[in-house]
Amino acid sequence: MQGNKNNLVVFFLLLVIFLIGLALVFPKSFSLCDGVFECRDKYGEYENMGAMLALFAPVMFLVFLVVNSYYKARGVFNSWLRFSKYYLPIAAVLIFLMPAVDSSIFGFDKEFMTWLLAGIFFLSSLGIIIFKRPSLGSSASK
């Protein structure tokens, strides 16, 4: 029960940091600006800090989820780690070997391969997490 309470506290803290970052980046959307061309208290000067906060919070939330899942379900994490240990070097080599610009009909350049391999990695990781979790529960009950 204590772990769930800690998870909620971290989630809401990072959500507040994210919202503060968004408010600093887009002050007009949060009604912080007065008039058309000027902002109260010079919120425009804090745009870089707001962007950092808005990017920091989701990244830290994902890091928190990975660390939390490591301690809660080590089998799932170890399966994912085994997969990523082989996938990421192969993906890096494939991206390195792709031409910078490809004028063929398929257009397999570095940018396309990066997006394609990142998407495959995301879907594969999600599949490992989803399909490995029930197998851990059924093996623990036997």
DSSP file (Angstrom, degrees, kcal/mol; ACC not computed):
  #  RESIDUE AA STRUCTURE BP1 BP2  ACC     N-H-->O    O-->H-N    N-H-->O    O-->H-N    TCO  KAPPA ALPHA  PHI   PSI    X-CA   Y-CA   Z-CA
    1    1 A M     >        0   0    0      0, 0.0     4,-1.7     0, 0.0     5,-0.1   0.000 360.0 360.0 360.0 -36.7    0.0    0.0    0.0
    2    2 A Q  H  >  +     0   0    0      1,-0.2     4,-2.2     2,-0.2     5,-0.2   0.867 360.0  55.7 -64.1 -36.4    2.9    2.3    0.8
    3    3 A G  H  > S+     0   0    0      1,-0.2     4,-2.2     2,-0.2    -1,-0.2   0.895 105.9  50.1 -64.5 -40.0    4.3    1.8   -2.7
    4    4 A N  H  > S+     0   0    0      2,-0.2     4,-2.1     1,-0.2    -1,-0.2   0.879 109.8  51.3 -65.5 -37.3    1.1    2.9   -4.4
    5    5 A K  H  X S+     0   0    0     -4,-1.7     4,-2.2     2,-0.2    -2,-0.2   0.912 110.3  48.7 -65.6 -41.9    1.0    6.1   -2.3
    6    6 A N  H  X S+     0   0    0     -4,-2.2     4,-2.5     1,-0.2     5,-0.2   0.891 109.1  53.7 -63.4 -39.4    4.5    6.9   -3.2
    7    7 A N  H  X S+     0   0    0     -4,-2.2     4,-2.5     1,-0.2    -2,-0.2   0.913 109.8  47.5 -61.6 -42.7    3.7    6.3   -6.9
    8    8 A L  H  X S+     0   0    0     -4,-2.1     4,-2.7     2,-0.2     5,-0.2   0.897 110.9  51.1 -66.2 -39.9    0.8    8.8   -6.7
    9    9 A V  H  X S+     0   0    0     -4,-2.2     4,-2.3     2,-0.2    -2,-0.2   0.935 113.0  45.0 -62.7 -45.9    2.9   11.4   -4.9
   10   10 A V  H  X S+     0   0    0     -4,-2.5     4,-2.5     2,-0.2     5,-0.2   0.913 113.2  51.6 -64.2 -42.3    5.6   11.1   -7.6
   11   11 A F  H  X S+     0   0    0     -4,-2.5     4,-2.0    -5,-0.2    -2,-0.2   0.941 113.2  43.0 -60.6 -48.8    3.0   11.2  -10.4
   12   12 A F  H  X S+     0   0    0     -4,-2.7     4,-2.3     2,-0.2    -1,-0.2   0.860 112.8  53.2 -69.2 -34.7    1.3   14.3   -9.1
   13   13 A L  H  X S+     0   0    0     -4,-2.3     4,-2.1    -5,-0.2    -1,-0.2   0.934 112.3  44.3 -63.5 -45.6    4.6   16.1   -8.3
   14   14 A L  H  X S+     0   0    0     -4,-2.5     4,-2.3     1,-0.2    -2,-0.2   0.834 111.1  55.1 -68.9 -31.5    5.8   15.5  -11.9
   15   15 A L  H  X S+     0   0    0     -4,-2.0     4,-2.4    -5,-0.2    -1,-0.2   0.908 108.4  48.1 -65.8 -41.6    2.4   16.6  -13.2
   16   16 A V  H  X S+     0   0    0     -4,-2.3     4,-2.4     2,-0.2    -2,-0.2   0.915 111.9  49.5 -64.1 -43.0    2.6   19.9  -11.4
   17   17 A I  H  X S+     0   0    0     -4,-2.1     4,-2.2     1,-0.2    -2,-0.2   0.907 111.3  50.2 -61.5 -41.4    6.2   20.4  -12.7
   18   18 A F  H  X S+     0   0    0     -4,-2.3     4,-2.4     2,-0.2    -2,-0.2   0.913 111.1  47.9 -62.9 -44.2    4.9   19.6  -16.2
   19   19 A L  H  X S+     0   0    0     -4,-2.4     4,-2.4     2,-0.2    -2,-0.2   0.874 110.2  51.7 -67.4 -37.0    2.1   22.1  -15.9
   20   20 A I  H  X S+     0   0    0     -4,-2.4     4,-1.9     2,-0.2    -1,-0.2   0.919 110.4  49.9 -63.0 -42.4    4.4   24.8  -14.6
   21   21 A G  H  X S+     0   0    0     -4,-2.2     4,-1.8     1,-0.2    -2,-0.2   0.915 111.3  47.9 -61.7 -43.5    6.6   24.2  -17.5
   22   22 A L  H  X S+     0   0    0     -4,-2.4     4,-3.1     1,-0.2    -1,-0.2   0.891 109.4  53.7 -64.4 -38.5    3.7   24.5  -20.0
   23   23 A A  H  < S+     0   0    0     -4,-2.4    -1,-0.2     1,-0.2    -2,-0.2   0.867 110.4  47.0 -64.3 -35.4    2.5   27.6  -18.3
   24   24 A L  H  < S+     0   0    0     -4,-1.9    -1,-0.2     1,-0.2    -2,-0.2   0.825 116.2  43.9 -75.3 -30.5    6.0   29.2  -18.7
   25   25 A V  H  < S+     0   0    0     -4,-1.8    -2,-0.2     1,-0.2    -3,-0.2   0.898 127.9  27.4 -79.0 -41.5    6.2   28.1  -22.4
   26   26 A F     X  +     0   0    0     -4,-3.1     4,-0.9    -5,-0.2     3,-0.5  -0.630  68.2 161.2-120.2  71.3    2.6   29.1  -23.3
   27   27 A P  T  4>S+     0   0    0      0, 0.0     5,-3.1     0, 0.0     6,-0.7   0.814  73.4  58.2 -65.9 -29.1    1.6   32.0  -21.0
   28   28 A K  T >45S+     0   0    0      1,-0.2     3,-1.4     3,-0.2    -2,-0.1   0.875 101.8  55.0 -67.6 -35.7   -1.2   33.2  -23.2
   29   29 A S  T 345S+     0   0    0     -3,-0.5    -1,-0.2     1,-0.3    -6,-0.1   0.793 110.6  45.5 -66.9 -27.5   -2.9   29.8  -23.0
   30   30 A F  T 3<5S-     0   0    0     -4,-0.9    -1,-0.3    -3,-0.2    -2,-0.2   0.178 117.7-112.4-100.4  15.9   -2.9   29.9  -19.2
   31   31 A S  T < 5S+     0   0    0     -3,-1.4    -3,-0.2     1,-0.1    -2,-0.1   0.836  81.0 126.4  57.0  38.4   -4.2   33.5  -19.2
   32   32 A L      < +     0   0    0     -5,-3.1     8,-0.9    -6,-0.1     2,-0.3   0.591  51.6  81.6 -95.5 -14.3   -0.9   34.8  -17.8
   33   33 A C  E     -A   39   0A   0     -6,-0.7     2,-0.5     6,-0.2     6,-0.2  -0.678  66.2-149.1 -96.3 148.5   -0.4   37.4  -20.5
   34   34 A D  E  >  -A   38   0A   0      4,-1.0     4,-0.6    -2,-0.3     3,-0.1  -0.967  62.7 -15.5-116.3 121.7   -2.1   40.8  -20.6
   35   35 A G  T  4 S-     0   0    0     -2,-0.5    -2,-0.0     1,-0.2     0, 0.0  -0.331  94.0 -66.4  82.0-167.7   -2.9   42.3  -24.0
   36   36 A V  T  4 S+     0   0    0      1,-0.1    -1,-0.2    -2,-0.1    -3,-0.0   0.874 122.5  25.3 -91.5 -41.5   -1.5   41.2  -27.3
   37   37 A F  T  4 S+     0   0    0     -3,-0.1     2,-0.4     1,-0.0    -2,-0.1   0.547 110.8  58.6-108.8  -8.4    2.2   42.0  -27.2
   38   38 A E  E  <  -A   34   0A   0     -4,-0.6    -4,-1.0     4,-0.0     2,-0.4  -0.938  58.9-150.6-129.1 149.9    3.3   42.0  -23.5
   39   39 A C  E >   -A   33   0A   0     -2,-0.4     3,-1.2    -6,-0.2    -6,-0.2  -0.865  29.7-105.9-112.6 147.3    3.2   39.5  -20.7
   40   40 A R  G >  S+     0   0    0     -8,-0.9     3,-0.9    -2,-0.4     4,-0.1  -0.463 102.3   4.7 -67.7 142.4    2.9   40.3  -17.0
   41   41 A D  G 3  S-     0   0    0      1,-0.2    -1,-0.3    -2,-0.1    -8,-0.0   0.705 121.0 -80.2  55.6  24.4    6.2   39.8  -15.1
   42   42 A K  G X   +     0   0    0     -3,-1.2     3,-1.4     1,-0.1     4,-0.3   0.912  66.3 170.8  54.0  52.4    8.1   39.1  -18.3
   43   43 A Y  G X   +     0   0    0     -3,-0.9     3,-1.4     1,-0.3    -1,-0.1   0.752  68.4  72.9 -64.1 -23.3    7.0   35.5  -18.6
   44   44 A G  G >  S+     0   0    0      1,-0.3     3,-1.1     2,-0.2    -1,-0.3   0.778  87.7  62.2 -62.5 -25.6    8.6   35.4  -22.1
   45   45 A E  G <  S+     0   0    0     -3,-1.4     3,-0.3     1,-0.2    -1,-0.3   0.704  99.3  55.7 -72.1 -18.3   12.0   35.4  -20.5
   46   46 A Y  G <> S+     0   0    0     -3,-1.4     4,-2.4    -4,-0.3    -1,-0.2   0.201  72.7 107.4 -99.6  15.9   11.3   32.1  -18.8
   47   47 A E  H <> S+     0   0    0     -3,-1.1     4,-2.4     1,-0.2    -1,-0.2   0.896  78.6  49.6 -63.6 -41.3   10.4   30.2  -21.9
   48   48 A N  H  > S+     0   0    0     -3,-0.3     4,-2.1     2,-0.2    -1,-0.2   0.916 112.4  47.2 -64.8 -42.6   13.7   28.1  -22.0
   49   49 A M  H  > S+     0   0    0     -4,-0.2     4,-2.3     1,-0.2    -1,-0.2   0.894 112.3  51.0 -65.5 -38.5   13.3   27.1  -18.3
   50   50 A G  H  X S+     0   0    0     -4,-2.4     4,-2.7     2,-0.2    -2,-0.2   0.888 108.5  51.2 -65.0 -39.5    9.6   26.2  -19.0
   51   51 A A  H  X S+     0   0    0     -4,-2.4     4,-1.7     2,-0.2    -1,-0.2   0.899 109.7  50.4 -64.5 -39.5   10.6   24.1  -22.0
   52   52 A M  H  X S+     0   0    0     -4,-2.1     4,-2.5     2,-0.2    -2,-0.2   0.925 113.0  45.7 -63.8 -43.4   13.2   22.3  -19.8
   53   53 A L  H  X S+     0   0    0     -4,-2.3     4,-2.0     1,-0.2    -2,-0.2   0.904 111.0  52.7 -65.5 -40.9   10.6   21.6  -17.1
   54   54 A A  H  < S+     0   0    0     -4,-2.7    -1,-0.2     1,-0.2    -2,-0.2   0.809 117.4  38.3 -66.7 -29.0    8.0   20.5  -19.6
   55   55 A L  H  X S+     0   0    0     -4,-1.7     4,-1.3    -5,-0.2    -2,-0.2   0.779 112.6  57.7 -88.1 -29.8   10.4   18.0  -21.1
   56   56 A F  H  X S+     0   0    0     -4,-2.5     4,-2.7    -5,-0.2     5,-0.2   0.901  99.7  56.9 -67.2 -43.3   12.0   17.0  -17.8
   57   57 A A  H  X S+     0   0    0     -4,-2.0     4,-2.0     1,-0.2    -1,-0.2   0.924 108.3  42.9 -63.3 -49.5    8.7   15.8  -16.1
   58   58 A P  H  > S+     0   0    0      0, 0.0     4,-2.2     0, 0.0    -1,-0.2   0.894 115.4  50.6 -64.8 -36.2    7.7   13.2  -18.7
   59   59 A V  H  X S+     0   0    0     -4,-1.3     4,-2.4     1,-0.2    -2,-0.2   0.932 111.6  47.1 -65.4 -44.1   11.2   11.8  -19.0
   60   60 A M  H  X S+     0   0    0     -4,-2.7     4,-2.5     1,-0.2    -1,-0.2   0.847 109.6  55.0 -66.1 -32.4   11.6   11.5  -15.2
   61   61 A F  H  X S+     0   0    0     -4,-2.0     4,-2.3    -5,-0.2    -1,-0.2   0.917 109.1  47.0 -65.1 -42.3    8.1    9.8  -15.1
   62   62 A L  H  X S+     0   0    0     -4,-2.2     4,-2.3     2,-0.2    -2,-0.2   0.903 112.2  49.8 -65.8 -40.3    9.3    7.2  -17.6
   63   63 A V  H  X S+     0   0    0     -4,-2.4     4,-2.5     1,-0.2     5,-0.2   0.915 110.6  50.9 -62.4 -42.2   12.6    6.7  -15.7
   64   64 A F  H  X S+     0   0    0     -4,-2.5     4,-2.8     1,-0.2    -2,-0.2   0.903 109.6  50.3 -61.6 -41.6   10.5    6.3  -12.5
   65   65 A L  H  X S+     0   0    0     -4,-2.3     4,-2.7     2,-0.2    -1,-0.2   0.906 111.1  48.5 -64.2 -40.9    8.3    3.7  -14.2
   66   66 A V  H  X S+     0   0    0     -4,-2.3     4,-1.7     2,-0.2    -2,-0.2   0.939 115.2  43.7 -65.0 -46.3   11.3    1.7  -15.4
   67   67 A V  H  X S+     0   0    0     -4,-2.5     4,-1.6     2,-0.2    -2,-0.2   0.908 115.2  49.7 -65.1 -41.3   13.0    1.7  -12.0
   68   68 A N  H  X S+     0   0    0     -4,-2.8     4,-1.8    -5,-0.2    -2,-0.2   0.904 110.6  49.1 -65.1 -41.5    9.7    0.9  -10.3
   69   69 A S  H  X S+     0   0    0     -4,-2.7     4,-2.7     1,-0.2     8,-0.3   0.819 105.7  59.6 -68.9 -28.3    8.9   -1.9  -12.6
   70   70 A Y  H  < S+     0   0    0     -4,-1.7    -1,-0.2     1,-0.2    -2,-0.2   0.925 111.0  39.7 -62.8 -43.3   12.4   -3.3  -12.0
   71   71 A Y  H  < S+     0   0    0     -4,-1.6     3,-0.3     1,-0.1    -2,-0.2   0.777 121.9  42.3 -78.8 -25.4   11.8   -3.6   -8.3
   72   72 A K  H  < S+     0   0    0     -4,-1.8     2,-0.3     1,-0.2    -2,-0.2   0.870 130.4  17.2 -89.0 -38.8    8.2   -4.9   -8.7
   73   73 A A     X  +     0   0    0     -4,-2.7     4,-1.9    -5,-0.2     3,-0.3  -0.703  62.3 170.0-137.2  81.7    8.6   -7.3  -11.6
   74   74 A R  H  > S+     0   0    0     -2,-0.3     4,-2.9    -3,-0.3     5,-0.2   0.810  77.4  61.1 -66.3 -28.9   12.2   -8.3  -12.1
   75   75 A G  H  > S+     0   0    0      2,-0.2     4,-2.0     1,-0.2    -1,-0.2   0.916 106.7  44.9 -63.8 -42.9   11.2  -11.1  -14.6
   76   76 A V  H  > S+     0   0    0     -3,-0.3     4,-2.4     2,-0.2    -2,-0.2   0.927 115.1  48.2 -65.1 -45.2    9.6   -8.6  -17.0
   77   77 A F  H  X S+     0   0    0     -4,-1.9     4,-2.7    -8,-0.3    -2,-0.2   0.907 111.1  50.1 -63.5 -41.9   12.5   -6.2  -16.7
   78   78 A N  H  X S+     0   0    0     -4,-2.9     4,-2.3     2,-0.2    -1,-0.2   0.879 110.4  50.3 -65.8 -37.0   15.1   -8.9  -17.2
   79   79 A S  H  X S+     0   0    0     -4,-2.0     4,-2.1     2,-0.2    -2,-0.2   0.922 113.1  46.0 -64.5 -43.5   13.2  -10.1  -20.3
   80   80 A W  H  X S+     0   0    0     -4,-2.4     4,-2.9     2,-0.2     5,-0.2   0.899 112.0  51.5 -65.3 -39.9   13.1   -6.6  -21.7
   81   81 A L  H  X S+     0   0    0     -4,-2.7     4,-2.1     2,-0.2    -2,-0.2   0.896 108.5  51.1 -65.0 -40.1   16.8   -6.1  -20.8
   82   82 A R  H  X S+     0   0    0     -4,-2.3     4,-0.9     2,-0.2    -1,-0.2   0.916 113.1  46.4 -61.5 -42.8   17.8   -9.3  -22.7
   83   83 A F  H >X S+     0   0    0     -4,-2.1     4,-2.4     1,-0.2     3,-0.7   0.943 114.5  45.4 -63.9 -48.9   15.8   -8.1  -25.7
   84   84 A S  H 3X S+     0   0    0     -4,-2.9     4,-1.9     1,-0.2    -1,-0.2   0.789 102.4  66.2 -70.0 -26.6   17.3   -4.6  -25.7
   85   85 A K  H 3< S+     0   0    0     -4,-2.1    -1,-0.2    -5,-0.2    -2,-0.2   0.843 115.3  29.0 -62.4 -33.1   20.8   -5.8  -25.1
   86   86 A Y  H <X S+     0   0    0     -4,-0.9     4,-1.2    -3,-0.7    -2,-0.2   0.800 120.3  53.0 -94.7 -34.3   20.7   -7.4  -28.6
   87   87 A Y  H  X S+     0   0    0     -4,-2.4     4,-2.7     1,-0.2     5,-0.2   0.929 102.5  54.6 -71.0 -46.3   18.3   -5.1  -30.4
   88   88 A L  H  X S+     0   0    0     -4,-1.9     4,-2.4     1,-0.2    -1,-0.2   0.886 108.0  46.7 -63.8 -42.9   19.9   -1.7  -29.7
   89   89 A P  H  > S+     0   0    0      0, 0.0     4,-2.1     0, 0.0    -1,-0.2   0.910 114.4  48.9 -64.3 -37.9   23.5   -2.5  -31.1
   90   90 A I  H  X S+     0   0    0     -4,-1.2     4,-2.4     2,-0.2    -2,-0.2   0.921 112.3  48.4 -65.0 -42.3   22.0   -4.1  -34.2
   91   91 A A  H  X S+     0   0    0     -4,-2.7     4,-2.5     1,-0.2     5,-0.2   0.899 110.0  52.1 -63.8 -40.6   19.7   -1.0  -34.7
   92   92 A A  H  X S+     0   0    0     -4,-2.4     4,-2.2    -5,-0.2    -1,-0.2   0.901 110.4  48.1 -63.4 -40.5   22.7    1.3  -34.2
   93   93 A V  H  X S+     0   0    0     -4,-2.1     4,-2.2     2,-0.2    -2,-0.2   0.915 111.1  50.8 -66.1 -42.7   24.7   -0.6  -36.9
   94   94 A L  H  X S+     0   0    0     -4,-2.4     4,-1.0     1,-0.2    -2,-0.2   0.913 111.8  47.1 -61.7 -42.2   21.8   -0.5  -39.3
   95   95 A I  H  < S+     0   0    0     -4,-2.5     3,-0.4     1,-0.2    -1,-0.2   0.900 111.6  51.5 -65.4 -39.7   21.3    3.3  -38.8
   96   96 A F  H  < S+     0   0    0     -4,-2.2    -2,-0.2     1,-0.2    -1,-0.2   0.867 110.2  49.3 -64.2 -36.7   25.1    3.8  -39.3
   97   97 A L  H  < S+     0   0    0     -4,-2.2    -1,-0.2    -5,-0.1    -2,-0.2   0.657  89.9  98.8 -80.0 -16.1   25.1    1.8  -42.5
   98   98 A M  S  < S-     0   0    0     -4,-1.0    11,-0.1    -3,-0.4    12,-0.1  -0.423  81.4-109.4 -71.5 145.5   22.1    3.6  -44.1
   99   99 A P        -     0   0    0      0, 0.0    11,-1.2     0, 0.0     3,-0.2  -0.382  19.7-123.3 -71.5 155.0   22.9    6.4  -46.6
  100  100 A A  S    S+     0   0    0      1,-0.2     2,-0.4     9,-0.2    11,-0.3   0.905  99.0  18.3 -65.3 -41.3   22.3   10.0  -45.5
  101  101 A V        -     0   0    0      8,-0.1     2,-0.5     9,-0.1    -1,-0.2  -0.999  69.3-168.7-133.2 132.1   20.0   10.6  -48.5
  102  102 A D        -     0   0    0     -2,-0.4     7,-0.1    -3,-0.2    -4,-0.0  -0.981   7.9-173.6-123.9 122.7   18.4    7.9  -50.6
  103  103 A S        +     0   0    0     -2,-0.5    -1,-0.1     5,-0.1     6,-0.0   0.246  49.9 112.6 -99.6  13.1   16.7    8.8  -53.9
  104  104 A S  S    S-     0   0    0      1,-0.1    -2,-0.1     4,-0.0     0, 0.0  -0.201  85.6 -98.8 -76.6 176.9   15.2    5.3  -54.6
  105  105 A I  S    S+     0   0    0      1,-0.2    -1,-0.1     2,-0.1    -3,-0.0   0.795 122.7  47.8 -69.1 -27.8   11.5    4.7  -54.5
  106  106 A F  S    S-     0   0    0      2,-0.1    -1,-0.2     0, 0.0    -3,-0.0   0.841  91.2-150.9 -83.8 -33.9   11.6    3.2  -51.0
  107  107 A G        +     0   0    0      1,-0.2     2,-1.7    -6,-0.0     5,-0.2   0.919  21.0 176.8  68.0  47.9   13.7    6.0  -49.5
  108  108 A F        +     0   0    0      4,-0.1    -1,-0.2    -7,-0.1     2,-0.1  -0.603  20.6 151.0 -84.5  80.9   15.5    4.2  -46.7
  109  109 A D     >  -     0   0    0     -2,-1.7     4,-2.5    -7,-0.1     5,-0.2  -0.425  62.3 -88.7-100.6-177.6   17.7    7.0  -45.4
  110  110 A K  H  > S+     0   0    0    -11,-1.2     4,-2.3   -10,-0.3     5,-0.2   0.894 124.6  50.0 -61.0 -42.5   19.0    7.5  -41.8
  111  111 A E  H  > S+     0   0    0    -11,-0.3     4,-2.3     2,-0.2    -1,-0.2   0.933 112.1  46.7 -65.0 -45.4   16.0    9.5  -40.6
  112  112 A F  H  > S+     0   0    0      1,-0.2     4,-2.8     2,-0.2    -1,-0.2   0.925 113.5  48.6 -62.6 -44.2   13.5    6.9  -41.9
  113  113 A M  H  X S+     0   0    0     -4,-2.5     4,-2.9     2,-0.2     5,-0.3   0.877 109.4  53.3 -64.9 -36.5   15.5    4.0  -40.4
  114  114 A T  H  X S+     0   0    0     -4,-2.3     4,-2.1    -5,-0.2    -1,-0.2   0.946 113.3  42.5 -62.2 -47.9   15.8    5.8  -37.1
  115  115 A W  H  X S+     0   0    0     -4,-2.3     4,-2.3     2,-0.2    -2,-0.2   0.911 116.1  49.2 -64.9 -42.1   12.0    6.3  -36.9
  116  116 A L  H  X S+     0   0    0     -4,-2.8     4,-2.4    -5,-0.2    -2,-0.2   0.943 114.1  43.6 -63.6 -48.7   11.3    2.8  -38.1
  117  117 A L  H  X S+     0   0    0     -4,-2.9     4,-2.3     1,-0.2    -1,-0.2   0.849 112.9  52.5 -69.0 -33.6   13.6    1.1  -35.7
  118  118 A A  H  X S+     0   0    0     -4,-2.1     4,-2.4    -5,-0.3    -1,-0.2   0.905 110.8  48.2 -66.5 -40.0   12.5    3.3  -32.8
  119  119 A G  H  X S+     0   0    0     -4,-2.3     4,-2.6     2,-0.2     5,-0.2   0.907 112.0  48.5 -65.1 -42.2    8.9    2.3  -33.5
  120  120 A I  H  X S+     0   0    0     -4,-2.4     4,-2.6     2,-0.2     5,-0.2   0.905 111.8  50.2 -63.8 -40.9    9.8   -1.4  -33.7
  121  121 A F  H  X S+     0   0    0     -4,-2.3     4,-2.6     2,-0.2    -2,-0.2   0.916 111.5  48.2 -63.4 -43.0   11.6   -1.1  -30.4
  122  122 A F  H  X S+     0   0    0     -4,-2.4     4,-2.5     2,-0.2    -2,-0.2   0.945 114.6  44.4 -63.0 -48.7    8.7    0.6  -28.8
  123  123 A L  H  X S+     0   0    0     -4,-2.6     4,-2.3     1,-0.2    -2,-0.2   0.894 115.1  48.6 -65.3 -39.3    6.1   -1.9  -30.0
  124  124 A S  H  X S+     0   0    0     -4,-2.6     4,-2.5    -5,-0.2    -1,-0.2   0.913 112.2  48.6 -66.4 -42.1    8.4   -4.9  -29.2
  125  125 A S  H  X S+     0   0    0     -4,-2.6     4,-2.3    -5,-0.2    -2,-0.2   0.916 112.0  49.1 -63.3 -42.8    9.1   -3.5  -25.7
  126  126 A L  H  X S+     0   0    0     -4,-2.5     4,-2.6    -5,-0.2    -1,-0.2   0.903 111.1  50.7 -63.3 -40.8    5.4   -2.9  -25.1
  127  127 A G  H  X S+     0   0    0     -4,-2.3     4,-2.9     2,-0.2     5,-0.3   0.903 109.5  50.1 -63.4 -41.7    4.7   -6.5  -26.3
  128  128 A I  H  X S+     0   0    0     -4,-2.5     4,-2.0     1,-0.2     5,-0.3   0.926 112.9  46.8 -62.3 -44.0    7.2   -7.9  -24.0
  129  129 A I  H  X S+     0   0    0     -4,-2.3     4,-1.3     2,-0.2    -2,-0.2   0.921 117.2  42.6 -65.3 -43.4    5.8   -6.0  -21.0
  130  130 A I  H  < S+     0   0    0     -4,-2.6    -2,-0.2     1,-0.2    -1,-0.2   0.934 121.5  37.6 -70.6 -46.1    2.2   -7.0  -21.8
  131  131 A F  H  X S+     0   0    0     -4,-2.9     4,-0.6    -5,-0.2    -2,-0.2   0.740 116.0  51.3 -83.1 -21.8    2.7  -10.6  -22.7
  132  132 A K  H  X S+     0   0    0     -4,-2.0     4,-1.4    -5,-0.3    -1,-0.2   0.818  98.3  66.5 -82.2 -31.0    5.4  -11.4  -20.1
  133  133 A R  H  X S+     0   0    0     -4,-1.3     4,-1.5    -5,-0.3     3,-0.4   0.915 100.7  46.3 -61.2 -47.4    3.4  -10.0  -17.1
  134  134 A P  H  > S+     0   0    0      0, 0.0     4,-2.2     0, 0.0    -1,-0.2   0.867 108.4  57.2 -65.0 -32.3    0.6  -12.6  -17.1
  135  135 A S  H  X S+     0   0    0     -4,-0.6     4,-1.7     1,-0.2    -2,-0.2   0.836 104.4  52.7 -67.8 -29.4    3.1  -15.5  -17.5
  136  136 A L  H  X S+     0   0    0     -4,-1.4     4,-1.6    -3,-0.4    -1,-0.2   0.899 109.2  49.0 -69.1 -39.7    4.8  -14.3  -14.3
  137  137 A G  H  X S+     0   0    0     -4,-1.5     4,-1.1     1,-0.2    -2,-0.2   0.885 112.4  47.1 -67.3 -38.4    1.5  -14.4  -12.4
  138  138 A S  H  X S+     0   0    0     -4,-2.2     4,-0.6     1,-0.2    -1,-0.2   0.846 112.0  49.6 -74.0 -32.5    0.6  -17.8  -13.6
  139  139 A S  H  < S+     0   0    0     -4,-1.7     3,-0.3     1,-0.2    -1,-0.2   0.804 108.8  53.5 -75.0 -27.2    4.0  -19.3  -12.8
  140  140 A A  H  < S+     0   0    0     -4,-1.6    -1,-0.2     1,-0.2    -2,-0.2   0.781 104.3  55.4 -75.7 -26.1    3.9  -17.8   -9.3
  141  141 A S  H  <        0   0    0     -4,-1.1    -1,-0.2     1,-0.2    -2,-0.2   0.668 360.0 360.0 -81.3 -15.0    0.6  -19.4   -8.5
  142  142 A K     <        0   0    0     -4,-0.6    -1,-0.2    -3,-0.3    -2,-0.1   0.464 360.0 360.0 -82.0 360.0    1.8  -23.0   -9.3
